[in-house]
Amino acid sequence: MKIKKYEVYDMKEALKMIKRDLGPDAVILSSRKIVKNGSFGLFSKPVIEVTAAVDYQAKRESKSANKQNADQKEIYDFKGNFQQHEPNFTQNDDNLDKVTELINNLGLNRFESLINDVGDIKKQINEMKSAFSSNMVVDLDSPLKEYYQLMLKNEMDDVIAYKFLKKIEKRVAAAGGGKLQIKNMIIQFLAEVIPVEKDYFSSLKQKVVAFVGPTGVGKTTTIAKLAANLSLKLKKKVCLISIDTFRIGAVEQLRTYAEIVDVPLFVASTPEELKNIIAKCREYDYIFMDSMGRSQYDENQISELNAFMDVSPFISVVLVLSMSCNHMELFDTFDRYSRLKPEYVIFSKLDETKYFGPMVNLPVIKRAPILLLTNGQNVPEDMEIPDGKKIAKSILNEIPTVWRS
């Protein structure tokens, strides 16, 4: 990264010099008026001091990445395929983060105006990204523009919504029909895109299913609902394991559920104990493991949890995510728990939101099928198998409404 200061009498002159010396990818870090010499500046002409920077390494990496993307064969990927044509806002945002880090390392953070200017630049880039999203609809047929805005209103990812509608645009136009028919077609096609697991009875059988996720997302309650459905209704052999010896009362809560459902409960406080318990539970049809809730920002605690997941190849990890979180928090949580290699996701607390777009965003982008949905505390009632068509309908509600069982 190269940083350079200029002293000029107007910004037009500064921009010419910055472009000449640093190139078109340079960014202005700060600008301020200063006075040079004479009578404490009372009669001196003020000078503008401009600080600019450019990251040549990031530029080279960006060019290399663009070339590599151009050579790749196009695949049916709603997110990645369209991003090849998206303006490179993210790269600039990353560069600004590097600039901010450099400012802190050099001790320049004492100059509050410098930090504020970097923050203003990041804000402008975010506004440009937002403006780009709203302009993406210009090449969609008129009937689909309304549905694009409706999807965004329900917090569906803008790129996924655009790519999806663009993909079906010709098929919708060929079919013709009124607004209701178009809506039904969109629901049908969107339902096929959403990855869902329609038969958890088979996918979870003969596995040790570990439920992981942040605190308070409903892991224990979800396990109780599953155990009750499988044991009481379907007469399957179910056992429970708890490795949550950290949270006060966690084991007792699960023990209460186990006694009500009449299934055995085992407790493991170390990975070695868990390994021995799993060896004893081979005759059960379903084995569900409750884990301690861990903040997605505490890497050490997630590493401790990972030690339990590594004790057996039969462990299948399910990440429980609360729909009361926003779009970005869901992605952040998934990324930080990705070291546990979750095979499925469960969306809980559907009763605490009216915006269901994230139920499409994360499964599509991360290719993680939805295993179950939960929408309340009642055991075992408030749980259902995911239905792509129902999710699609909830995203196309013109007036956001609560989830209906």
N, C-alpha and C positions, 0 to 999 in steps of 0.2 A: 504494500500500500504506500502511495506517495501523497504527502500533504504539503501544500504550498500556500504562502500568504501573499496577498497583493495589496498595494496601496494605490487607489485610483480616485478620480474626482467624480465618476459616475458609474453606475452598475453596467451600462452598456459596454464601457471600456473593459470592465472586469470580465464580463462574459466572453469577450473576444480573446482576452489573454488566457483565460482558463481553457477555452476550447483549443487554442493554439498550443499551449504547454502540456495539458493533461488529456486532451481528447474529448470527444462528445459524451463519454460515459462518466465524466467527473461530476461530483455533487458538491454543492456549496454547504459548508458546515456552519458558518456564521458570517455575519457582517455587522460592522459597527462604525460610527463616526468618531474620528479622533482629530485632534488639533496638533499641528506641528509648529513648534517654536514660537517665539515672539509674544511678549506682553500677555503671557498666560492665555494666549489664544483669543484675546478680545477682538483683534482685527485680522486674525489669520483665517484663510479659507479652509473650511473643514475637509478632511480627507476620509474616504471610506476604506476601512481595512476589511478585506474579504479573505476568508480561509476556505480553501477547497481541497478535495481529496479524490483519488481514484484508486481502485483496487485492481491492478493488472492481473493478479492471479485468478481472481473470481471471474474476470472477463475471459481469460483463456479457458477456464473450466466450463464456462457457459457455452463458448463456441464448440468445445469438444463434445459437450452433452447434446447440443443441438444437432451436430453432425451425426452422432450416434443414433439419435431419435429418427433422423431422416432416413437412415439406412435400415431401420427395423421394419419388419413386415407388419402391416396394419392388422390389428386383431379387434374382435368385438369386445371392446372394453370402454364402457361409458365414460369413465373418468380420465384415464390416461390418454385415450385416443384424441379427445378434444383438447387436452392441455397442450398438445404439440402446436396448436394454432393460437394459443392464448398469449397475450403480452406478458413479458417476463417480469411481472411485478415482484414475484417472490424473490428472485435473485437480487433485485435492488434492495428489498427489505432486509435480506440477509447481509448485504454489504453494509447497510446502515447500522445493523447490530454490531458488526465488526468494528465500524468506526467508533461507536459508543464504547465498546470494550477498550479500544486503543486510547480513547480520551481518558478513560479511568486509569489505565495503566501508566499513562504519561503524567498523571496528576492534573490534567487539564479540567477535571470535573469541578475544580474550584470556581471556574468561570460558568456561572449558572446560565448565562445567555447562550453559551455554546451548546450545553445539553438541551436547552429548550428548543434551539434551532433544529437539532437532530430530531427531536420529538415532533416538531412541526412538519419536517420532511416526511417522516413515517406516516403522519396523519394524512398528508396530501396523497401519498401513495395509496393508502387504504381507501381514500375517497375516489381515486382514479379506478381502483378495483371495483368499487361499488358502482361507479358510473358505467364501467365496462359491462358489468352483469346486466344492468338495465337496458343497455343497448344491444344485447345479444339477440333480442327477439325480432330485430328488424327483418330478418330473412325467414321468419316462420310465417306460414299461411295465417291469415287473419283469425280463423276460428281457434287456432292453437295458441295464439298470443295470450288469450284470456286464461287458458289453463296453465300456461307457463307462470304467469303472475300468481295464480292461485296456488300452484305448487310451492313457490317461494314464500308465499304468505304462511303456508303450513310448514315452513322450515325445511323443505326439501332442498338439497344441494343444487345451486344454480347450474353447474356444469352437467350434472346427471339429468336434471330436468330438461335442459336444452338438447342434449345429445339424444335422450329418449324420444322427445317429440320430433326431432329432426329425422330420427330413424324411421318413425312410423308416418311421417308427413304424407308421403305418396300413397300409402295404403289407405289412410283416412280420406284423402282427396278422391281416390278411385272409388271408394265405397259410397261417397256422397252422404246424404241424410241430414237430418236436423241436429240441433245442439245436443239433445238427449242421446241420439245414436252415437254421435262423436264421443260424448262422455263415456258411454258404455264401452266403446272400442278402446279408449285410453285405459279404462279400468282393467279390461281384459288383458291388454298387452303389458301393462305395468305389473299385473299380478304374476305374469310369467317371468318377469325380470327379478323379482324379489326372492332371494334364496331362503327357503324355509324347510325345516325338517317336519314332515307330515306324520312320521311314525316314530315317536320317541320310544315306544315300547320295544321295537327291534333294535334301534340304534344304541340304546343304553344297556341292553341286556348283556350279562356276563362281563361287565366292566366295573371298575371302581370309578365312579363319577364324582370328581372333586369340584365343588362349587366355590369359586373365588370371586373377589371383587372388593371394592371399598367398603368402609363401615356403613351400616344402615341401609344397604340396598335391598335387603330382604332375603339373604341366602338361607338362613335357618327356616324361615316360614315357607319358602319355596320347596325346600327338602321335605318339610312336613306334608305339604300338599301332594307332592309326588308319592311319598310313602303311603299316604292314606288312600290315594286312588289305586295304586298298584296292589296294596295288601288287602284292603277292605273290599274294594269293588271287583278287582280282577283275581284275587286270591293267589297272588304271587309271593314268593319267599323274598322278603326284603330285610336288610339290616342297615344300621346307621353307624357311621364312625365320626367322632369329633376330634379335631386337632386344635380346636379353639380353647386352649387352656389359659389364654391371655386375658380375655374379657370376662369380667366378673358376672357370674350367673349364666354364661353362654352354654355350658354343658348341661346345667339344670334345665334350661329352657328346652333344649333338644331332648333331654331325658323325659320331660313331661309329655312332649309330643310322642315319643317312642312308646311310653306306657299307654297312652290313649289309643294309639294305633295297634299296640301289642306287637312291636317288633324289637329285636335286641339292639342295644347301643354299646359300642366299644369306644374307649377313650385312649388316644395316643398322644403323649407329650413329647416324643422324640421320633425322628425318622425311623430309627431301628425298631421302636415299638410298633409303628405303623406297618412296617414290613412284616412283622410277625402276625399282626392282626389280619392283614390281607390274606396271608397264607391259611388262616383258620376259617376264612369266610368263603371258600371256593364253592360251597354247595348252594349259596344263595343266588337267586335270579338277578337281583339288583342290589348294588352296594352304593350307598350315597355318603359322601364325605363332606362334612361341614368344616370350613376353614375359618381362621381368624380374619376379621376385616382389617385390611391394610390400606393406608393412604397410598394413592397412586404416586405420590411425590416422595415417598420414603423408600428409596432403592434398597437399603439394607434389610428392611422388613420383607420386601418382596423376594429378596435373595434367600432369606430364611424360609419363606414359604416354598420357594423353588426346591429346596433341599428335601421337603416332604414329597413333592411331585416326582422326584427322580428315583424313588425307592422301588417302583414297579412299572413295567411296560404296559400293564393293564389299566393304569390310571388315565382317564380321559378328562380333560379340563374344560369346564364350562364357566364362562365369564358372565356374571350377573351385573347388569347395568340399569340404573334408575332413570326412567323417563322424565323425572323432575330436573335432571341436569340438562344443560344446553348442548347444542350441536358440537361445539369445540371441546367441551369437557368430556363428552363421550369418546371422541377420537383420541384425546390425550390419555384417557384412562386405558383404552384398548392398547395404545402404543406402549404404555409403561408396563402393562401386564403381558405384553406379547412374548416376553422371555419364558412364560409358563406355557406357551403354545396352545392357546384356547382353541378348541375344535368347534365350539358353538357359542352363541350368546343367548342370554335370556333377558328380555326387557321387562322390568318390574315397575310397579307404581304407575301403570297406565291411567289410574284414576286421579293422578295428580298433574295431568297436562291435557291440553286440547290440541296440541300440535304434534303430529305423528310423522312428519317428514324424516326425522332421524332414524326411524325404523326401516327406511329404505337406504339412507346414505351410508351408514356404517356397514351393514351386511354386503352391499354391492361393492363398495370400495375395498373393504378388507377381506371380501370373499369368506365371510363367516356366517353360516346359516343360522337362522333364528330357531332355537329349540322349543322355547315356551314363552308365553306371555302371562303376566300376572297383573291383576288390577284391583287388589284389595287385601285385607288381612284375614278374611274368612277362610278357614281350612275345612275341607279341601276345595270349596266352591270357586274361589276367585283365581282360577287358573284355566288357561285354554291353549289348545294346539294352534299355532300360527296359521292364518289363512291369508295368502297373498292378495286375494280379491277383497277381503275385508279391510286390509291395510290400505290398499289402493283407494277404496271408497272413502276412507277416513281422511285421506290427503286431498281429495277433491271436494270436500265439504266447503261450500261458499261461506258458511258461518261455522267457525270452529265449534265443535261439540265434544262432550266427554265420550270416552270409550264405552260402547254398549256391549254387554255380554250376550 
